[in-house]
Amino acid sequence: MTISKYISEIKFIDHNQEIVFNYLSNFENLSKYVNEGLLQKVTEQIPQIKISNFSSDKDSCSFQIAGLGLAEIRITEREEFSSIKIESSGGLPLSITFWIQLLPVEAYKCKMRLTLHADMSMMIKMMVNKKLEDGINHLAEVLARLPYK
């Protein structure tokens, strides 16, 4: 197993850093966006992965990946208004550590960067490396466009 690091482009969000942090540090907010349509899009982009049974609470979310088992991610650390650390658990053949970092720019604008460390075998890396490189930037773009309140 080797650890690979993926870093997103910096994205600007037209909301206060505290509001963005409070929203992203609660996985219950994800359930509004993760629906069958989104899960179907993931399956279309990566046919080897079929995701189902998504559920979440404030600190964690879980979902089934066909052929691999139950995947779980949990917020393990919150540094108030500046970073959220997320780690994986469950029966998958890789483990991840993921950070959302926020910095203020102006009173109602902040910037965000995502960092992913994935510990995986060389075989899995060959299959998913490009998808993870593209995916981290796509996820940053999606998070930057959420309707924060």
KOLRO-134184 format. One record per residue: x, y, z of N, C-alpha, C, O, CB in turn; residue number from 1; residue in one letter. Coordinates in Angstrom, 1 decimal, padded with zeros to 4 digits, m for minus. Glycine has a CB too. Layout:
# residues N
[node [X Y Z] [X Y Z] [X Y Z] [X Y Z] [X Y Z] NUM "a"]
...
***
This chain:
# residues 149
[node [000.8 m001.2 000.0] [000.0 000.0 000.0] [000.9 001.2 000.0] [001.9 001.3 000.7] [m001.0 000.0 001.2] 1 "m"]
[node [000.5 002.2 m000.8] [001.2 003.5 m000.8] [000.2 004.6 m000.7] [m001.0 004.5 m001.0] [002.0 003.6 m002.2] 2 "t"]
[node [000.7 005.7 m000.1] [m000.2 006.9 000.1] [000.1 007.9 m001.1] [001.2 008.3 m001.4] [000.1 007.6 001.4] 3 "i"]
[node [m001.1 008.2 m001.7] [m001.0 009.2 m002.8] [m001.8 010.5 m002.3] [m002.7 010.4 m001.6] [m001.7 008.7 m004.1] 4 "s"]
[node [m001.3 011.6 m002.7] [m001.8 012.9 m002.2] [m002.4 013.6 m003.4] [m001.8 013.7 m004.5] [m000.7 013.8 m001.6] 5 "k"]
[node [m003.7 014.1 m003.3] [m004.4 014.9 m004.3] [m004.8 016.2 m003.7] [m005.4 016.2 m002.6] [m005.6 014.1 m004.8] 6 "y"]
[node [m004.5 017.3 m004.3] [m004.9 018.6 m003.8] [m005.7 019.4 m004.9] [m005.3 019.4 m006.1] [m003.6 019.4 m003.4] 7 "i"]
[node [m006.8 019.9 m004.4] [m007.7 020.7 m005.4] [m007.1 022.0 m005.7] [m006.2 022.5 m005.0] [m009.1 020.8 m004.8] 8 "s"]
[node [m007.7 022.6 m006.7] [m007.4 024.1 m007.0] [m008.1 024.8 m005.8] [m009.0 024.3 m005.2] [m007.9 024.5 m008.4] 9 "e"]
[node [m007.6 026.0 m005.6] [m008.3 026.9 m004.6] [m009.6 027.5 m005.2] [m009.6 028.0 m006.3] [m007.3 028.1 m004.1] 10 "i"]
[node [m010.7 027.3 m004.4] [m012.0 027.9 m004.9] [m012.4 029.0 m004.0] [m012.2 028.9 m002.8] [m013.0 026.7 m004.9] 11 "k"]
[node [m013.0 030.0 m004.5] [m013.5 031.1 m003.7] [m015.0 030.9 m003.6] [m015.8 030.6 m004.5] [m013.2 032.5 m004.4] 12 "f"]
[node [m015.5 031.2 m002.4] [m016.9 031.0 m002.0] [m017.4 032.4 m001.5] [m016.8 033.0 m000.6] [m017.1 029.9 m000.9] 13 "i"]
[node [m018.5 032.8 m002.1] [m019.1 034.1 m001.7] [m019.9 034.1 m000.4] [m021.1 034.5 m000.4] [m019.9 034.7 m002.8] 14 "d"]
[node [m019.4 033.5 000.6] [m020.0 033.4 001.9] [m019.0 033.6 003.0] [m017.8 033.3 002.8] [m020.8 032.1 002.0] 15 "h"]
[node [m019.4 033.9 004.2] [m018.6 034.0 005.3] [m018.0 032.7 005.7] [m018.7 031.7 005.6] [m019.4 034.6 006.5] 16 "n"]
[node [m016.7 032.7 006.1] [m016.0 031.5 006.4] [m016.7 030.7 007.5] [m016.8 029.4 007.4] [m014.6 031.8 006.9] 17 "q"]
[node [m017.3 031.3 008.5] [m018.0 030.6 009.6] [m019.2 029.9 009.1] [m019.5 028.8 009.5] [m018.4 031.6 010.7] 18 "e"]
[node [m020.0 030.5 008.2] [m021.2 029.9 007.7] [m020.8 028.6 006.9] [m021.4 027.6 007.0] [m022.0 030.9 006.8] 19 "i"]
[node [m019.8 028.8 006.0] [m019.3 027.6 005.2] [m018.8 026.5 006.1] [m019.2 025.3 005.9] [m018.2 028.1 004.2] 20 "v"]
[node [m018.0 026.8 007.1] [m017.5 025.8 008.0] [m018.7 025.1 008.7] [m018.7 023.8 008.7] [m016.6 026.4 009.1] 21 "f"]
[node [m019.6 025.8 009.3] [m020.7 025.2 010.0] [m021.6 024.3 009.1] [m022.0 023.2 009.5] [m021.6 026.3 010.6] 22 "n"]
[node [m021.7 024.7 007.8] [m022.5 023.9 006.9] [m021.7 022.6 006.5] [m022.3 021.5 006.5] [m022.8 024.7 005.6] 23 "y"]
[node [m020.5 022.7 006.1] [m019.7 021.6 005.7] [m019.3 020.6 006.8] [m019.0 019.4 006.6] [m018.4 022.0 005.0] 24 "l"]
[node [m019.3 021.1 008.0] [m018.9 020.2 009.2] [m020.1 019.4 009.7] [m020.0 018.8 010.8] [m018.3 021.1 010.3] 25 "s"]
[node [m021.2 019.4 009.0] [m022.4 018.6 009.4] [m022.8 017.8 008.2] [m023.4 018.3 007.3] [m023.5 019.6 009.9] 26 "n"]
[node [m022.5 016.5 008.3] [m022.9 015.6 007.1] [m024.4 015.5 006.9] [m024.8 015.0 005.8] [m022.3 014.2 007.4] 27 "f"]
[node [m025.2 015.9 007.8] [m026.6 015.8 007.6] [m027.0 016.8 006.4] [m028.0 016.5 005.7] [m027.4 016.2 008.8] 28 "e"]
[node [m026.2 017.8 006.2] [m026.5 018.7 005.1] [m026.2 018.0 003.7] [m026.8 018.4 002.7] [m025.6 019.9 005.2] 29 "n"]
[node [m025.4 017.0 003.7] [m025.1 016.2 002.5] [m026.3 015.5 001.9] [m026.5 015.4 000.7] [m024.0 015.3 002.7] 30 "l"]
[node [m027.1 015.0 002.8] [m028.3 014.2 002.4] [m029.2 014.9 001.5] [m029.9 014.2 000.7] [m029.0 013.7 003.6] 31 "s"]
[node [m029.2 016.2 001.5] [m030.0 017.0 000.6] [m029.5 016.8 m000.9] [m030.3 016.9 m001.8] [m030.1 018.5 001.0] 32 "k"]
[node [m028.3 016.6 m001.0] [m027.6 016.6 m002.4] [m027.3 015.2 m002.9] [m027.2 015.0 m004.1] [m026.4 017.4 m002.3] 33 "y"]
[node [m027.2 014.2 m002.0] [m026.9 012.8 m002.4] [m028.3 012.1 m002.5] [m028.9 011.7 m001.5] [m026.0 012.1 m001.3] 34 "v"]
[node [m028.7 012.0 m003.7] [m029.9 011.3 m004.0] [m029.7 010.2 m005.1] [m028.6 010.1 m005.5] [m031.1 012.3 m004.4] 35 "n"]
[node [m030.7 009.6 m005.4] [m030.5 008.5 m006.4] [m030.0 009.0 m007.8] [m029.2 008.3 m008.4] [m031.9 007.8 m006.7] 36 "e"]
[node [m030.3 010.2 m008.2] [m029.8 010.8 m009.4] [m028.3 011.0 m009.4] [m027.6 010.7 m010.3] [m030.5 012.1 m009.7] 37 "g"]
[node [m027.8 011.5 m008.2] [m026.4 011.7 m008.1] [m025.6 010.4 m008.0] [m024.6 010.3 m008.7] [m026.1 012.6 m006.8] 38 "l"]
[node [m026.2 009.5 m007.3] [m025.6 008.1 m007.2] [m025.5 007.5 m008.6] [m024.5 006.8 m009.0] [m026.3 007.2 m006.3] 39 "l"]
[node [m026.6 007.7 m009.4] [m026.6 007.2 m010.8] [m025.5 007.8 m011.6] [m024.9 007.1 m012.4] [m028.0 007.4 m011.4] 40 "q"]
[node [m025.3 009.1 m011.5] [m024.2 009.8 m012.2] [m022.8 009.2 m011.9] [m022.0 009.1 m012.8] [m024.2 011.3 m012.0] 41 "k"]
[node [m022.6 008.9 m010.6] [m021.3 008.4 m010.2] [m021.1 007.0 m010.9] [m020.0 006.7 m011.4] [m021.2 008.2 m008.7] 42 "v"]
[node [m022.2 006.2 m010.9] [m022.1 004.9 m011.6] [m021.9 005.0 m013.1] [m021.1 004.2 m013.6] [m023.4 004.1 m011.3] 43 "t"]
[node [m022.5 006.0 m013.7] [m022.2 006.2 m015.1] [m020.8 006.6 m015.4] [m020.2 006.2 m016.4] [m023.2 007.3 m015.7] 44 "e"]
[node [m020.2 007.5 m014.6] [m018.8 007.9 m014.8] [m017.8 006.8 m014.5] [m016.8 006.7 m015.1] [m018.5 009.1 m014.0] 45 "q"]
[node [m018.1 006.1 m013.4] [m017.2 005.0 m013.0] [m018.1 003.7 m012.9] [m018.5 003.3 m011.9] [m016.5 005.3 m011.6] 46 "i"]
[node [m018.2 003.0 m014.1] [m019.2 001.8 m014.1] [m018.8 000.7 m013.1] [m019.7 m000.1 m012.7] [m019.2 001.3 m015.5] 47 "p"]
[node [m017.5 000.7 m012.7] [m017.2 m000.4 m011.8] [m017.7 m000.1 m010.4] [m017.7 m001.0 m009.5] [m015.6 m000.5 m011.7] 48 "q"]
[node [m018.2 001.1 m010.1] [m018.6 001.5 m008.8] [m020.1 001.7 m008.8] [m020.6 002.7 m009.5] [m017.9 002.7 m008.3] 49 "i"]
[node [m020.9 000.9 m008.1] [m022.3 001.2 m007.9] [m022.6 001.4 m006.4] [m022.4 000.6 m005.6] [m023.2 m000.1 m008.4] 50 "k"]
[node [m023.0 002.7 m006.1] [m023.2 003.1 m004.8] [m024.7 003.1 m004.4] [m025.6 003.5 m005.2] [m022.7 004.5 m004.6] 51 "i"]
[node [m025.0 002.6 m003.2] [m026.4 002.6 m002.8] [m026.5 002.7 m001.3] [m025.4 002.8 m000.6] [m027.1 001.3 m003.2] 52 "s"]
[node [m027.7 002.9 m000.7] [m027.9 002.9 000.7] [m027.1 004.0 001.4] [m026.5 003.7 002.5] [m027.6 001.6 001.3] 53 "n"]
[node [m027.2 005.2 000.9] [m026.5 006.3 001.5] [m027.3 006.8 002.8] [m028.5 006.9 002.7] [m026.3 007.5 000.5] 54 "f"]
[node [m026.6 006.9 003.9] [m027.2 007.5 005.1] [m026.1 008.4 005.8] [m024.9 008.2 005.6] [m027.7 006.4 006.0] 55 "s"]
[node [m026.6 009.3 006.6] [m025.7 010.2 007.2] [m026.3 010.7 008.5] [m027.5 010.8 008.7] [m025.3 011.4 006.3] 56 "s"]
[node [m025.4 011.2 009.4] [m025.8 011.9 010.6] [m024.8 013.1 010.7] [m024.0 013.3 009.7] [m025.7 011.0 011.9] 57 "d"]
[node [m024.7 013.8 011.8] [m023.9 015.0 011.9] [m022.4 014.7 011.6] [m021.7 015.4 011.0] [m024.1 015.6 013.2] 58 "k"]
[node [m021.9 013.6 012.2] [m020.5 013.3 012.2] [m020.0 012.2 011.1] [m018.8 012.1 010.9] [m020.1 012.8 013.5] 59 "d"]
[node [m021.0 011.5 010.5] [m020.5 010.4 009.6] [m021.6 010.2 008.5] [m022.7 010.6 008.6] [m020.3 009.2 010.4] 60 "s"]
[node [m021.1 009.5 007.5] [m022.0 009.0 006.5] [m021.5 007.6 006.0] [m020.3 007.3 006.2] [m022.1 010.0 005.3] 61 "c"]
[node [m022.4 006.8 005.5] [m022.0 005.5 005.1] [m022.8 005.2 003.8] [m023.9 005.7 003.5] [m022.3 004.4 006.2] 62 "s"]
[node [m022.3 004.2 003.0] [m022.9 003.8 001.8] [m022.3 002.5 001.4] [m021.2 002.1 001.7] [m022.8 004.9 000.7] 63 "f"]
[node [m023.1 001.7 000.6] [m022.7 000.4 000.1] [m022.0 000.6 m001.3] [m022.6 001.4 m002.1] [m023.9 m000.6 000.0] 64 "q"]
[node [m020.9 m000.1 m001.6] [m020.3 m000.1 m002.9] [m020.4 m001.5 m003.3] [m019.8 m002.4 m002.7] [m018.9 000.5 m002.9] 65 "i"]
[node [m021.1 m001.8 m004.4] [m021.3 m003.1 m004.9] [m020.0 m003.8 m005.2] [m019.1 m003.2 m005.8] [m022.2 m003.1 m006.2] 66 "a"]
[node [m019.8 m005.0 m004.6] [m018.6 m005.8 m004.8] [m017.5 m005.5 m003.8] [m016.6 m006.2 m003.7] [m018.1 m005.6 m006.2] 67 "g"]
[node [m017.6 m004.4 m003.1] [m016.6 m004.0 m002.2] [m017.1 m003.9 m000.7] [m016.3 m004.3 000.2] [m016.1 m002.6 m002.5] 68 "l"]
[node [m018.3 m003.6 m000.5] [m018.8 m003.6 000.9] [m019.2 m002.2 001.3] [m019.5 m001.3 000.6] [m017.8 m004.1 001.8] 69 "g"]
[node [m019.3 m002.1 002.6] [m019.7 m000.8 003.3] [m018.6 000.1 003.4] [m017.5 m000.2 003.9] [m020.3 m001.1 004.7] 70 "l"]
[node [m018.8 001.4 003.0] [m017.8 002.4 003.1] [m018.4 003.4 004.1] [m019.6 003.8 004.1] [m017.5 003.1 001.8] 71 "a"]
[node [m017.5 003.9 005.0] [m017.9 004.9 006.0] [m016.9 006.0 006.1] [m015.7 005.7 006.0] [m018.1 004.2 007.4] 72 "e"]
[node [m017.4 007.2 006.2] [m016.4 008.3 006.4] [m017.0 009.1 007.7] [m018.2 009.2 007.9] [m016.3 009.2 005.2] 73 "i"]
[node [m016.0 009.6 008.4] [m016.3 010.2 009.7] [m015.5 011.5 009.9] [m014.3 011.5 009.6] [m016.1 009.2 010.9] 74 "r"]
[node [m016.2 012.5 010.3] [m015.4 013.7 010.7] [m014.7 013.4 012.0] [m015.3 013.1 013.0] [m016.4 015.0 010.9] 75 "i"]
[node [m013.3 013.5 012.0] [m012.6 013.2 013.1] [m012.0 014.4 013.8] [m011.5 014.3 015.0] [m011.4 012.2 012.7] 76 "t"]
[node [m012.0 015.5 013.2] [m011.5 016.7 013.8] [m012.1 018.0 013.1] [m012.2 018.0 011.9] [m009.9 016.8 013.7] 77 "e"]
[node [m012.5 018.9 014.0] [m013.0 020.2 013.5] [m012.1 021.3 014.2] [m012.1 021.4 015.4] [m014.5 020.4 013.8] 78 "r"]
[node [m011.4 022.1 013.3] [m010.7 023.2 013.9] [m011.6 024.4 013.5] [m011.7 024.8 012.3] [m009.2 023.3 013.3] 79 "e"]
[node [m012.2 025.0 014.5] [m013.3 025.9 014.3] [m013.0 026.9 013.2] [m012.1 027.7 013.3] [m013.6 026.6 015.6] 80 "e"]
[node [m013.9 026.9 012.2] [m014.0 027.8 011.1] [m012.8 027.7 010.1] [m012.8 028.5 009.1] [m014.0 029.2 011.6] 81 "f"]
[node [m011.8 026.8 010.3] [m010.7 026.8 009.4] [m010.5 025.4 008.7] [m010.0 025.4 007.6] [m009.5 027.2 010.0] 82 "s"]
[node [m010.7 024.3 009.4] [m010.5 023.0 008.8] [m011.4 021.9 009.3] [m011.8 021.9 010.5] [m009.0 022.6 008.9] 83 "s"]
[node [m011.6 021.0 008.5] [m012.4 019.8 008.8] [m011.6 018.6 008.3] [m011.3 018.5 007.2] [m013.9 019.8 008.2] 84 "i"]
[node [m011.4 017.6 009.2] [m010.6 016.4 008.9] [m011.6 015.3 008.8] [m012.4 015.1 009.8] [m009.4 016.1 009.9] 85 "k"]
[node [m011.5 014.5 007.8] [m012.5 013.4 007.5] [m011.6 012.1 007.3] [m010.7 012.2 006.5] [m013.4 013.6 006.4] 86 "i"]
[node [m012.0 011.0 007.9] [m011.3 009.7 007.7] [m012.2 008.6 007.3] [m013.4 008.7 007.7] [m010.5 009.4 008.9] 87 "e"]
[node [m011.7 007.7 006.6] [m012.6 006.5 006.2] [m012.5 005.4 007.2] [m011.5 005.3 007.9] [m012.2 006.1 004.8] 88 "s"]
[node [m013.5 004.5 007.1] [m013.4 003.3 007.8] [m014.3 002.3 007.0] [m014.9 002.7 006.0] [m013.9 003.4 009.4] 89 "s"]
[node [m014.5 001.1 007.5] [m015.3 000.2 006.7] [m014.4 m000.8 006.0] [m013.2 m000.9 006.3] [m016.2 000.9 005.7] 90 "g"]
[node [m015.0 m001.6 005.1] [m014.3 m002.7 004.6] [m013.7 m002.5 003.2] [m013.6 m003.5 002.4] [m015.2 m003.9 004.5] 91 "g"]
[node [m013.3 m001.3 002.8] [m012.8 m001.0 001.5] [m011.3 m001.3 001.4] [m010.6 m001.3 002.4] [m013.1 000.4 001.1] 92 "l"]
[node [m010.8 m001.6 000.2] [m009.4 m001.9 000.1] [m008.5 m000.7 000.0] [m007.4 m000.7 m000.6] [m009.2 m002.8 m001.2] 93 "p"]
[node [m009.0 000.5 000.5] [m008.2 001.7 000.5] [m008.7 002.5 001.7] [m009.8 002.3 002.1] [m008.3 002.5 m000.8] 94 "l"]
[node [m007.8 003.3 002.2] [m008.3 004.2 003.3] [m007.9 005.6 002.9] [m006.9 005.9 002.2] [m007.6 003.8 004.7] 95 "s"]
[node [m008.8 006.6 003.3] [m008.5 008.0 003.0] [m008.5 008.9 004.2] [m009.2 008.6 005.2] [m009.6 008.4 002.0] 96 "i"]
[node [m007.8 009.9 004.1] [m007.8 011.0 005.0] [m008.0 012.3 004.1] [m007.3 012.4 003.1] [m006.5 011.1 005.9] 97 "t"]
[node [m009.0 013.1 004.5] [m009.4 014.2 003.7] [m009.6 015.4 004.5] [m010.1 015.4 005.6] [m010.8 013.8 003.0] 98 "f"]
[node [m009.1 016.6 004.0] [m009.2 017.8 004.7] [m009.9 018.8 003.8] [m009.7 018.9 002.6] [m007.8 018.4 005.1] 99 "w"]
[node [m010.8 019.6 004.5] [m011.3 020.8 003.9] [m010.7 022.0 004.6] [m010.9 022.1 005.8] [m013.0 020.8 004.0] 100 "i"]
[node [m010.0 022.8 003.9] [m009.4 024.0 004.5] [m010.1 025.3 004.1] [m010.3 025.4 002.9] [m007.9 024.0 004.2] 101 "q"]
[node [m010.4 026.2 005.0] [m011.0 027.4 004.7] [m010.2 028.6 005.3] [m009.7 028.5 006.4] [m012.4 027.4 005.3] 102 "l"]
[node [m010.1 029.6 004.5] [m009.4 030.9 004.9] [m010.3 032.1 004.5] [m010.8 032.1 003.4] [m008.0 031.0 004.3] 103 "l"]
[node [m010.3 033.1 005.4] [m011.1 034.2 005.1] [m010.4 035.1 004.0] [m009.2 035.1 003.9] [m011.4 035.1 006.3] 104 "p"]
[node [m011.2 035.7 003.1] [m010.7 036.6 002.1] [m011.2 038.0 002.5] [m010.4 039.0 002.5] [m011.1 036.2 000.7] 105 "v"]
[node [m012.5 038.1 002.7] [m013.2 039.3 003.0] [m014.3 038.9 004.0] [m014.4 037.8 004.4] [m013.8 040.1 001.8] 106 "e"]
[node [m015.1 039.9 004.5] [m016.1 039.6 005.4] [m017.1 038.6 004.9] [m017.5 037.7 005.7] [m016.9 040.9 005.8] 107 "a"]
[node [m017.4 038.6 003.7] [m018.4 037.6 003.1] [m017.8 036.9 001.9] [m018.5 036.6 000.9] [m019.7 038.4 002.7] 108 "y"]
[node [m016.6 036.5 002.1] [m015.9 035.7 001.0] [m014.8 034.9 001.7] [m014.0 035.4 002.5] [m015.4 036.6 m000.1] 109 "k"]
[node [m014.7 033.6 001.3] [m013.6 032.8 001.8] [m013.0 032.0 000.7] [m013.6 031.8 m000.4] [m014.0 031.9 003.0] 110 "c"]
[node [m011.9 031.4 000.9] [m011.3 030.4 m000.1] [m011.2 029.1 000.6] [m011.0 028.9 001.8] [m009.9 030.9 m000.6] 111 "k"]
[node [m011.3 028.1 m000.3] [m011.3 026.7 000.1] [m010.4 025.9 m000.7] [m010.2 026.1 m001.9] [m012.8 026.1 000.1] 112 "m"]
[node [m009.7 024.9 000.0] [m008.9 023.9 m000.7] [m009.1 022.6 m000.1] [m009.3 022.5 001.1] [m007.3 024.3 m000.6] 113 "r"]
[node [m009.2 021.6 m000.9] [m009.4 020.2 m000.5] [m008.1 019.4 m000.7] [m007.3 019.6 m001.7] [m010.5 019.5 m001.3] 114 "l"]
[node [m007.7 018.6 000.3] [m006.6 017.7 000.2] [m007.0 016.3 000.6] [m007.7 016.0 001.6] [m005.4 018.2 001.2] 115 "t"]
[node [m006.6 015.3 m000.3] [m007.0 013.9 000.0] [m005.7 013.1 000.0] [m004.9 013.2 m000.9] [m007.9 013.4 m001.2] 116 "l"]
[node [m005.5 012.3 001.0] [m004.5 011.3 001.1] [m005.2 009.9 001.0] [m006.1 009.6 001.8] [m003.6 011.4 002.4] 117 "h"]
[node [m004.8 009.2 000.0] [m005.4 007.9 m000.2] [m004.4 006.8 m000.1] [m003.4 006.8 m000.8] [m006.1 007.8 m001.6] 118 "a"]
[node [m004.6 005.8 000.8] [m003.6 004.7 001.0] [m004.2 003.5 000.3] [m005.2 003.0 000.7] [m003.4 004.4 002.5] 119 "d"]
[node [m003.6 003.1 m000.8] [m004.1 002.1 m001.7] [m003.0 001.3 m002.3] [m001.9 001.7 m002.4] [m005.1 002.7 m002.7] 120 "m"]
[node [m003.4 000.1 m002.8] [m002.4 m000.7 m003.5] [m002.1 m000.1 m004.9] [m002.9 000.7 m005.4] [m003.0 m002.2 m003.7] 121 "s"]
[node [m001.0 m000.5 m005.5] [m000.6 000.0 m006.8] [m001.7 m000.4 m007.8] [m001.9 000.4 m008.8] [000.8 m000.6 m007.2] 122 "m"]
[node [m002.3 m001.6 m007.7] [m003.3 m002.0 m008.7] [m004.5 m001.0 m008.6] [m005.0 m000.6 m009.7] [m003.7 m003.4 m008.4] 123 "m"]
[node [m004.9 m000.7 m007.4] [m006.1 000.2 m007.3] [m005.7 001.6 m007.8] [m006.5 002.2 m008.4] [m006.6 000.2 m005.8] 124 "i"]
[node [m004.5 002.0 m007.4] [m004.0 003.3 m007.9] [m004.0 003.4 m009.4] [m004.5 004.5 m009.9] [m002.6 003.6 m007.3] 125 "k"]
[node [m003.6 002.4 m010.1] [m003.6 002.4 m011.5] [m005.0 002.6 m012.1] [m005.2 003.2 m013.1] [m003.0 001.2 m012.1] 126 "m"]
[node [m006.0 002.0 m011.4] [m007.4 002.1 m011.9] [m008.0 003.4 m011.5] [m008.9 003.9 m012.3] [m008.2 001.0 m011.2] 127 "m"]
[node [m007.7 004.1 m010.4] [m008.5 005.2 m010.0] [m007.6 006.5 m009.9] [m008.2 007.6 m009.6] [m009.0 005.0 m008.6] 128 "v"]
[node [m006.4 006.5 m010.2] [m005.5 007.7 m010.0] [m006.1 008.9 m010.8] [m006.3 010.0 m010.2] [m004.1 007.4 m010.5] 129 "n"]
[node [m006.3 008.8 m012.0] [m006.8 009.9 m012.9] [m008.2 010.4 m012.4] [m008.5 011.6 m012.3] [m006.9 009.5 m014.3] 130 "k"]
[node [m009.0 009.4 m012.0] [m010.4 009.8 m011.5] [m010.3 010.6 m010.2] [m011.0 011.5 m010.0] [m011.2 008.5 m011.2] 131 "k"]
[node [m009.3 010.2 m009.3] [m009.1 011.0 m008.1] [m008.6 012.4 m008.3] [m009.0 013.3 m007.7] [m008.2 010.2 m007.1] 132 "l"]
[node [m007.6 012.5 m009.3] [m007.1 013.8 m009.7] [m008.2 014.7 m010.2] [m008.3 015.9 m009.7] [m006.0 013.6 m010.7] 133 "e"]
[node [m009.0 014.2 m011.1] [m010.1 015.0 m011.6] [m011.2 015.2 m010.5] [m011.8 016.3 m010.4] [m010.7 014.3 m012.8] 134 "d"]
[node [m011.5 014.2 m009.8] [m012.6 014.2 m008.8] [m012.4 015.2 m007.7] [m013.3 015.8 m007.2] [m012.7 012.9 m008.2] 135 "g"]
[node [m011.1 015.4 m007.2] [m010.9 016.3 m006.1] [m011.2 017.8 m006.6] [m011.8 018.6 m005.8] [m009.4 016.2 m005.6] 136 "i"]
[node [m010.9 018.1 m007.8] [m011.3 019.4 m008.3] [m012.8 019.6 m008.6] [m013.3 020.6 m008.4] [m010.5 019.7 m009.6] 137 "n"]
[node [m013.4 018.5 m009.1] [m014.8 018.6 m009.3] [m015.5 018.7 m008.0] [m016.5 019.5 m007.9] [m015.3 017.3 m010.0] 138 "h"]
[node [m015.1 018.0 m007.0] [m015.7 018.1 m005.7] [m015.6 019.5 m005.1] [m016.5 020.1 m004.5] [m015.1 017.1 m004.7] 139 "l"]
[node [m014.4 020.1 m005.3] [m014.2 021.5 m004.8] [m015.1 022.4 m005.5] [m015.7 023.4 m004.9] [m012.7 021.9 m005.0] 140 "a"]
[node [m015.3 022.3 m006.8] [m016.2 023.1 m007.6] [m017.7 023.0 m007.1] [m018.4 024.0 m006.9] [m016.1 022.7 m009.1] 141 "e"]
[node [m018.1 021.7 m006.8] [m019.4 021.5 m006.3] [m019.6 022.1 m004.9] [m020.6 022.8 m004.7] [m019.7 020.0 m006.2] 142 "v"]
[node [m018.7 021.9 m004.0] [m018.8 022.5 m002.7] [m018.8 024.0 m002.7] [m019.5 024.7 m001.9] [m017.6 022.0 m001.8] 143 "l"]
[node [m018.0 024.6 m003.7] [m018.0 026.1 m003.8] [m019.3 026.7 m004.2] [m019.6 027.8 m003.9] [m016.9 026.5 m004.7] 144 "a"]
[node [m020.1 025.9 m004.9] [m021.4 026.3 m005.5] [m022.6 026.0 m004.6] [m023.8 026.3 m005.0] [m021.6 025.8 m006.8] 145 "r"]
[node [m022.4 025.3 m003.5] [m023.6 025.0 m002.6] [m024.3 026.3 m002.1] [m023.6 027.3 m001.9] [m023.1 024.1 m001.4] 146 "l"]
[node [m025.6 026.2 m001.9] [m026.3 027.4 m001.4] [m026.2 027.5 000.1] [m027.1 027.1 000.9] [m027.8 027.3 m001.8] 147 "p"]
[node [m025.0 028.0 000.6] [m024.8 028.1 002.0] [m025.8 029.1 002.7] [m026.1 030.1 002.1] [m023.3 028.6 002.3] 148 "y"]
[node [m026.2 028.7 003.9] [m027.1 029.6 004.6] [m026.7 029.7 006.0] [m027.4 030.4 006.8] [m028.6 029.1 004.5] 149 "k"]
***
